[in-house]
Amino acid sequence: MQATNTANVVGGKLILSFITAKTPVVWQMDLNKAQSCALEVKEDTKKKEFSLCLKADSKDSEEIAVFETKEQAIEALMTTSAALQNADNQIGQPAATATIQPSGIVSPYPAHQITPQQRKNENKKAAILAFILVIVLIIIWSVSVPRNSGPLLSSNQLGNTGTRGSVSGESAAGVPLSADDFLTNR
């Protein structure tokens, strides 16, 4: 059986297994935390070996595995590259974990615990929203209520309600008259 190097992306983590390295190693990295990094093959001329290294944002590089030949190191680099290229839909997604709910049902979704501080913040938001809603309703109600423009009857009309007509024989507007009075005053 021939030993081979493998690279996989599982749940947003890059998992490398280098069996052909001088010291076989299984290595993992969280891809969500790695903003930008590079994999490179470095040669150590003194020891006559080749290292597969991870170079992150800083200038320091982390050695992943050491190989005896350059071909082995490049093969490990290409295996890693192929795994990253094939896993574009898994990067940025949380790992799938199963949780057991109190009812005993196994759920593929992680249990979400709300802290007291989060609950307090949510309550504050709800109270502010309710206050704004009450203010808006009061404004709408006050705009929709008809305005009272004054008394319905003027003082002139109130004084003439007892008379059927004026001295000149003309009837006042809005004062009730009998048909006979109306016709005689014409």
Backbone as CSV, one residue per row, in Angstrom:
resi,resn,N_x,N_y,N_z,CA_x,CA_y,CA_z,C_x,C_y,C_z
1,MET,0.843,-1.177,0.000,0.000,0.000,0.000,0.885,1.237,0.000
2,GLN,0.611,2.138,-0.922,1.411,3.349,-1.061,0.782,4.479,-0.260
3,ALA,1.587,5.172,0.532,1.107,6.281,1.363,0.920,7.512,0.484
4,THR,-0.186,8.223,0.709,-0.445,9.432,-0.060,-0.792,10.572,0.882
5,ASN,-0.547,11.764,0.405,-0.909,12.967,1.141,-2.351,13.318,0.806
6,THR,-3.097,13.817,1.789,-4.474,14.226,1.541,-4.705,15.626,2.095
7,ALA,-5.635,16.304,1.468,-6.050,17.633,1.917,-7.548,17.727,1.704
8,ASN,-8.260,18.163,2.741,-9.715,18.301,2.676,-10.146,19.565,3.395
9,VAL,-11.279,20.098,2.952,-11.905,21.204,3.667,-13.198,20.653,4.242
10,VAL,-13.294,20.682,5.574,-14.460,20.151,6.266,-14.916,21.196,7.278
11,GLY,-16.158,21.661,7.111,-16.729,22.612,8.054,-15.926,23.892,8.191
12,GLY,-15.375,24.381,7.098,-14.620,25.630,7.140,-13.196,25.468,7.652
13,LYS,-12.733,24.234,7.798,-11.354,23.982,8.249,-10.598,23.222,7.172
14,LEU,-9.372,23.652,6.957,-8.472,22.956,6.042,-7.735,21.900,6.855
15,ILE,-7.881,20.643,6.474,-7.230,19.541,7.182,-6.252,18.877,6.219
16,LEU,-4.980,18.917,6.608,-3.909,18.359,5.775,-3.327,17.139,6.471
17,SER,-3.113,16.080,5.708,-2.487,14.866,6.222,-1.324,14.531,5.286
18,PHE,-0.104,14.753,5.778,1.092,14.513,4.967,1.831,13.304,5.511
19,ILE,1.552,12.151,4.894,2.158,10.888,5.303,3.576,10.765,4.751
20,THR,3.854,11.380,3.611,5.168,11.258,2.968,6.187,12.257,3.510
21,ALA,5.810,13.066,4.480,6.751,14.025,5.058,7.797,13.282,5.876
22,LYS,8.926,13.980,6.155,9.973,13.374,6.989,9.386,12.946,8.328
23,THR,8.594,13.801,8.895,7.836,13.467,10.099,6.364,13.578,9.712
24,PRO,5.655,12.451,9.542,4.252,12.516,9.126,3.452,13.409,10.080
25,VAL,2.552,14.198,9.474,1.826,15.183,10.257,0.389,15.309,9.749
26,VAL,-0.536,15.579,10.687,-1.904,15.972,10.353,-2.038,17.386,10.897
27,TRP,-2.448,18.303,10.050,-2.459,19.725,10.393,-3.804,20.307,10.000
28,GLN,-4.322,21.263,10.784,-5.590,21.901,10.437,-5.500,23.400,10.637
29,MET,-6.345,24.118,9.875,-6.398,25.575,9.973,-7.849,26.002,9.750
30,ASP,-8.315,26.930,10.577,-9.663,27.484,10.439,-9.634,28.523,9.322
31,LEU,-10.326,28.262,8.237,-10.305,29.165,7.084,-11.062,30.457,7.338
32,ASN,-11.994,30.450,8.284,-12.742,31.664,8.596,-11.860,32.700,9.279
33,LYS,-10.864,32.255,10.023,-9.984,33.173,10.742,-8.812,33.626,9.874
34,ALA,-8.501,32.907,8.834,-7.369,33.254,7.971,-7.864,34.203,6.888
35,GLN,-7.612,35.492,7.070,-8.065,36.487,6.098,-7.295,36.349,4.789
36,SER,-5.999,36.393,4.874,-5.178,36.203,3.673,-3.895,35.512,4.092
37,CYS,-3.576,34.481,3.387,-2.354,33.742,3.674,-1.891,33.060,2.398
38,ALA,-0.672,32.590,2.443,-0.093,31.930,1.271,0.631,30.666,1.715
39,LEU,0.566,29.661,0.885,1.343,28.443,1.106,2.541,28.504,0.170
40,GLU,3.694,28.143,0.703,4.901,28.204,-0.116,5.833,27.057,0.239
41,VAL,6.680,26.719,-0.725,7.704,25.693,-0.511,9.027,26.424,-0.324
42,LYS,9.680,26.160,0.811,10.977,26.777,1.114,12.055,25.699,1.107
43,GLU,13.196,26.083,0.604,14.322,25.151,0.549,15.327,25.496,1.643
44,ASP,15.746,24.478,2.389,16.816,24.633,3.376,18.052,23.963,2.785
45,THR,18.972,24.789,2.266,20.148,24.239,1.564,21.109,23.546,2.525
46,LYS,21.148,23.963,3.778,22.063,23.346,4.740,21.638,21.913,5.047
47,LYS,20.336,21.716,5.277,19.825,20.390,5.636,19.393,19.589,4.411
48,LYS,19.366,20.229,3.261,18.918,19.603,2.011,17.514,19.016,2.162
49,GLU,16.591,19.889,2.589,15.197,19.494,2.728,14.311,20.653,2.290
50,PHE,13.025,20.316,2.062,12.062,21.297,1.566,10.873,21.336,2.522
51,SER,10.467,22.543,2.855,9.377,22.717,3.818,8.175,23.346,3.137
52,LEU,6.998,22.824,3.468,5.749,23.466,3.069,5.369,24.387,4.216
53,CYS,5.263,25.692,3.923,5.044,26.684,4.972,3.797,27.503,4.676
54,LEU,3.177,27.984,5.752,2.043,28.886,5.667,2.535,30.272,6.038
55,LYS,2.336,31.215,5.146,2.744,32.592,5.401,1.484,33.418,5.573
56,ALA,1.274,33.930,6.787,0.071,34.712,7.097,0.361,36.191,6.880
57,ASP,-0.487,37.048,7.449,-0.348,38.493,7.278,1.016,39.006,7.719
58,SER,1.511,38.455,8.804,2.828,38.891,9.266,3.903,38.246,8.393
59,LYS,5.124,38.680,8.577,6.211,38.157,7.747,6.690,36.796,8.234
60,ASP,6.231,36.368,9.421,6.624,35.058,9.934,5.881,33.983,9.158
61,SER,6.537,32.856,8.970,5.875,31.746,8.303,5.888,30.536,9.228
62,GLU,4.814,29.765,9.149,4.661,28.577,9.982,4.960,27.353,9.142
63,GLU,5.837,26.520,9.641,6.201,25.306,8.927,5.136,24.244,9.169
64,ILE,4.614,23.708,8.067,3.568,22.688,8.167,4.188,21.297,8.133
65,ALA,5.006,21.056,7.133,5.635,19.745,7.000,6.962,19.895,6.263
66,VAL,7.886,18.961,6.534,9.206,18.959,5.906,9.310,17.712,5.035
67,PHE,9.802,17.902,3.789,9.932,16.803,2.830,11.386,16.662,2.396
68,GLU,11.732,15.443,1.967,13.107,15.181,1.541,13.385,15.735,0.152
69,THR,12.364,15.723,-0.740,12.583,16.208,-2.108,11.640,17.364,-2.417
70,LYS,12.060,18.139,-3.401,11.233,19.269,-3.823,9.936,18.783,-4.460
71,GLU,10.008,17.653,-5.176,8.821,17.103,-5.826,7.752,16.727,-4.799
72,GLN,8.168,16.129,-3.675,7.209,15.768,-2.628,6.553,17.023,-2.027
73,ALA,7.349,18.063,-1.826,6.815,19.305,-1.251,5.843,19.968,-2.219
74,ILE,6.172,19.967,-3.506,5.285,20.567,-4.507,4.015,19.733,-4.650
75,GLU,4.142,18.407,-4.560,2.949,17.548,-4.613,2.022,17.865,-3.435
76,ALA,2.560,18.073,-2.262,1.763,18.430,-1.092,1.104,19.799,-1.292
77,LEU,1.841,20.738,-1.871,1.293,22.066,-2.159,0.136,21.979,-3.155
78,MET,0.288,21.179,-4.202,-0.757,21.036,-5.224,-1.987,20.299,-4.655
79,THR,-1.755,19.337,-3.781,-2.873,18.636,-3.134,-3.681,19.625,-2.295
80,THR,-2.975,20.476,-1.560,-3.644,21.492,-0.747,-4.400,22.485,-1.617
81,SER,-3.787,22.900,-2.701,-4.414,23.852,-3.620,-5.692,23.267,-4.217
82,ALA,-5.645,22.004,-4.611,-6.825,21.356,-5.191,-7.961,21.282,-4.171
83,ALA,-7.639,20.996,-2.912,-8.673,20.924,-1.877,-9.319,22.289,-1.670
84,LEU,-8.532,23.351,-1.679,-9.078,24.700,-1.508,-9.936,25.116,-2.700
85,GLN,-9.534,24.733,-3.890,-10.307,25.092,-5.084,-11.636,24.362,-5.130
86,ASN,-11.682,23.139,-4.667,-12.912,22.346,-4.711,-13.851,22.653,-3.553
87,ALA,-13.407,23.435,-2.590,-14.214,23.673,-1.389,-14.695,25.108,-1.292
88,ASP,-14.893,25.790,-2.396,-15.292,27.196,-2.341,-16.654,27.396,-1.691
89,ASN,-17.540,26.400,-1.765,-18.858,26.562,-1.144,-18.846,26.246,0.351
90,GLN,-17.762,25.691,0.881,-17.687,25.358,2.297,-16.961,26.424,3.102
91,ILE,-16.227,27.285,2.433,-15.474,28.316,3.150,-16.438,29.380,3.612
92,GLY,-16.321,29.770,4.853,-17.180,30.801,5.414,-18.438,30.260,6.058
93,GLN,-18.638,28.940,6.002,-19.801,28.341,6.645,-19.355,27.655,7.919
94,PRO,-20.150,27.754,8.987,-19.773,27.084,10.231,-19.851,25.577,10.082
95,ALA,-19.100,24.896,10.887,-19.102,23.443,10.851,-20.468,22.925,11.275
96,ALA,-20.895,21.872,10.616,-22.187,21.281,10.964,-22.005,20.453,12.225
97,THR,-22.731,20.783,13.243,-22.663,20.043,14.490,-24.073,19.647,14.885
98,ALA,-24.180,18.511,15.488,-25.489,18.051,15.945,-25.618,18.346,17.428
99,THR,-26.772,18.824,17.809,-27.027,19.087,19.219,-28.261,18.318,19.631
100,ILE,-28.290,17.916,20.888,-29.447,17.201,21.412,-30.278,18.195,22.199
101,GLN,-31.510,18.356,21.803,-32.405,19.290,22.465,-32.997,18.630,23.708
102,PRO,-33.567,19.440,24.626,-34.137,18.869,25.850,-35.176,17.785,25.595
103,SER,-35.862,17.861,24.465,-36.890,16.852,24.176,-36.281,15.529,23.733
104,GLY,-34.967,15.489,23.540,-34.302,14.268,23.111,-34.148,14.170,21.610
105,ILE,-34.644,15.157,20.867,-34.549,15.156,19.415,-33.185,15.693,19.012
106,VAL,-32.517,15.009,18.103,-31.218,15.463,17.617,-31.450,16.472,16.506
107,SER,-30.870,17.655,16.658,-31.035,18.737,15.687,-29.700,19.024,15.022
108,PRO,-29.674,19.252,13.692,-28.416,19.587,13.033,-27.978,21.020,13.292
109,TYR,-28.837,21.816,13.924,-28.525,23.214,14.181,-27.983,23.366,15.596
110,PRO,-26.919,24.137,15.763,-26.395,24.324,17.114,-27.387,25.091,17.979
111,ALA,-27.430,24.743,19.253,-28.337,25.416,20.181,-27.885,26.853,20.364
112,HIS,-28.834,27.771,20.326,-28.521,29.195,20.462,-28.906,29.636,21.867
113,GLN,-27.940,30.018,22.640,-28.174,30.480,23.993,-28.198,32.000,24.003
114,ILE,-29.235,32.578,24.586,-29.340,34.030,24.687,-28.841,34.433,26.066
115,THR,-27.861,35.312,26.084,-27.312,35.779,27.351,-28.247,36.825,27.955
116,PRO,-28.160,37.048,29.253,-28.999,38.079,29.884,-28.765,39.469,29.271
117,GLN,-27.543,39.775,28.890,-27.258,41.072,28.279,-27.967,41.197,26.924
118,GLN,-27.969,40.122,26.130,-28.673,40.151,24.845,-30.169,40.318,25.060
119,ARG,-30.721,39.629,26.049,-32.147,39.740,26.333,-32.488,41.166,26.778
120,LYS,-31.625,41.768,27.597,-31.838,43.143,28.066,-31.818,44.112,26.890
121,ASN,-30.874,43.909,25.963,-30.801,44.774,24.779,-32.041,44.613,23.899
122,GLU,-32.520,43.378,23.761,-33.720,43.147,22.959,-34.939,43.798,23.606
123,ASN,-35.025,43.746,24.944,-36.138,44.386,25.646,-36.101,45.899,25.479
124,LYS,-34.922,46.484,25.509,-34.797,47.930,25.303,-35.262,48.304,23.899
125,LYS,-34.857,47.526,22.924,-35.267,47.802,21.542,-36.780,47.716,21.403
126,ALA,-37.382,46.712,22.036,-38.834,46.545,21.951,-39.551,47.711,22.633
127,ALA,-39.041,48.181,23.760,-39.667,49.302,24.468,-39.578,50.592,23.643
128,ILE,-38.441,50.829,23.035,-38.281,52.023,22.200,-39.217,51.956,21.001
129,LEU,-39.315,50.791,20.388,-40.206,50.618,19.242,-41.663,50.832,19.640
130,ALA,-42.070,50.328,20.798,-43.450,50.520,21.272,-43.726,51.996,21.541
131,PHE,-42.779,52.716,22.139,-42.943,54.141,22.414,-43.099,54.930,21.117
132,ILE,-42.276,54.627,20.131,-42.361,55.315,18.836,-43.706,55.023,18.178
133,LEU,-44.186,53.798,18.275,-45.474,53.430,17.699,-46.609,54.207,18.361
134,VAL,-46.572,54.359,19.679,-47.615,55.120,20.387,-47.597,56.580,19.931
135,ILE,-46.421,57.175,19.815,-46.305,58.568,19.367,-46.878,58.724,17.959
136,VAL,-46.553,57.805,17.070,-47.062,57.876,15.696,-48.583,57.758,15.689
137,LEU,-49.141,56.853,16.494,-50.600,56.707,16.546,-51.269,57.969,17.086
138,ILE,-50.680,58.615,18.087,-51.238,59.870,18.622,-51.213,60.958,17.553
139,ILE,-50.149,61.041,16.803,-50.057,62.048,15.734,-51.113,61.790,14.667
140,ILE,-51.273,60.540,14.272,-52.283,60.210,13.252,-53.678,60.534,13.770
141,TRP,-53.975,60.204,15.018,-55.282,60.486,15.590,-55.537,61.991,15.661
142,SER,-54.536,62.773,16.078,-54.744,64.215,16.203,-54.941,64.885,14.848
143,VAL,-54.353,64.356,13.820,-54.534,64.919,12.478,-55.913,64.554,11.927
144,SER,-56.421,63.390,12.274,-57.684,62.936,11.702,-58.916,63.503,12.418
145,VAL,-58.788,64.044,13.620,-59.922,64.619,14.359,-60.270,65.958,13.719
146,PRO,-61.602,66.228,13.406,-61.962,67.510,12.779,-61.760,68.662,13.750
147,ARG,-61.338,69.769,13.205,-61.098,70.967,14.010,-62.414,71.697,14.245
148,ASN,-62.661,72.258,15.434,-63.855,73.030,15.761,-63.571,74.486,15.384
149,SER,-64.284,74.986,14.377,-63.998,76.332,13.876,-64.787,77.414,14.594
150,GLY,-65.537,77.079,15.587,-66.308,78.083,16.321,-67.698,77.571,16.585
151,PRO,-68.586,78.452,17.168,-69.962,78.009,17.439,-70.718,77.770,16.143
152,LEU,-71.684,76.863,16.210,-72.448,76.530,15.010,-73.385,77.661,14.603
153,LEU,-73.924,78.424,15.561,-74.820,79.537,15.253,-74.152,80.842,15.639
154,SER,-74.257,81.806,14.788,-73.673,83.107,15.130,-74.589,83.856,16.084
155,SER,-74.115,84.923,16.697,-74.916,85.684,17.654,-76.089,86.373,16.974
156,ASN,-75.967,86.751,15.704,-77.073,87.370,14.969,-78.217,86.387,14.787
157,GLN,-77.869,85.161,14.489,-78.901,84.163,14.275,-79.600,83.806,15.576
158,LEU,-78.854,83.810,16.675,-79.466,83.489,17.958,-80.483,84.548,18.372
159,GLY,-80.209,85.805,18.066,-81.123,86.887,18.437,-82.374,86.903,17.584
160,ASN,-82.377,86.389,16.378,-83.510,86.456,15.452,-84.367,85.205,15.469
161,THR,-84.046,84.243,16.319,-84.797,82.982,16.262,-86.229,83.144,16.717
162,GLY,-86.519,84.137,17.526,-87.887,84.313,18.019,-88.782,85.063,17.054
163,THR,-88.282,85.789,16.091,-89.099,86.587,15.187,-89.303,85.860,13.890
164,ARG,-90.445,86.128,13.272,-90.752,85.496,11.997,-90.176,86.282,10.847
165,GLY,-89.917,87.480,11.044,-89.395,88.302,9.967,-88.922,89.606,10.540
166,SER,-88.300,90.377,9.769,-87.818,91.673,10.256,-88.889,92.725,10.003
167,VAL,-88.635,93.925,10.443,-89.601,95.007,10.325,-89.847,95.346,8.866
168,SER,-88.876,95.223,8.036,-89.030,95.589,6.629,-89.787,94.541,5.849
169,GLY,-90.070,93.404,6.460,-90.833,92.383,5.772,-89.955,91.307,5.139
170,GLU,-88.669,91.465,5.222,-87.790,90.430,4.664,-87.492,89.403,5.738
171,SER,-87.442,88.207,5.359,-87.159,87.147,6.327,-85.652,86.980,6.467
172,ALA,-85.264,86.619,7.654,-83.844,86.389,7.907,-83.483,84.997,7.410
173,ALA,-82.293,84.866,6.952,-81.842,83.576,6.446,-81.720,82.586,7.591
174,GLY,-82.200,81.397,7.395,-82.097,80.350,8.387,-83.207,80.353,9.397
175,VAL,-84.156,81.301,9.348,-85.270,81.370,10.292,-86.454,80.671,9.646
176,PRO,-87.103,79.742,10.351,-88.223,79.021,9.748,-89.445,79.935,9.573
177,LEU,-90.105,79.802,8.427,-91.312,80.564,8.098,-92.403,79.600,7.646
178,SER,-93.578,79.967,7.899,-94.677,79.165,7.367,-94.837,79.521,5.895
179,ALA,-95.496,78.665,5.170,-95.693,78.899,3.735,-96.508,80.154,3.480
180,ASP,-97.495,80.404,4.335,-98.319,81.621,4.161,-97.491,82.880,4.336
181,ASP,-96.662,82.914,5.400,-95.804,84.083,5.626,-94.842,84.282,4.468
182,PHE,-94.304,83.201,3.947,-93.355,83.283,2.850,-94.025,83.897,1.612
183,LEU,-95.222,83.401,1.320,-95.908,83.882,0.116,-96.414,85.312,0.261
184,THR,-96.773,85.679,1.469,-97.261,87.078,1.653,-96.107,88.056,1.614
185,ASN,-94.965,87.668,1.991,-93.800,88.554,1.986,-93.130,88.652,0.622
186,ARG,-93.606,88.037,-0.343,-92.979,88.040,-1.672,-93.285,89.232,-2.441
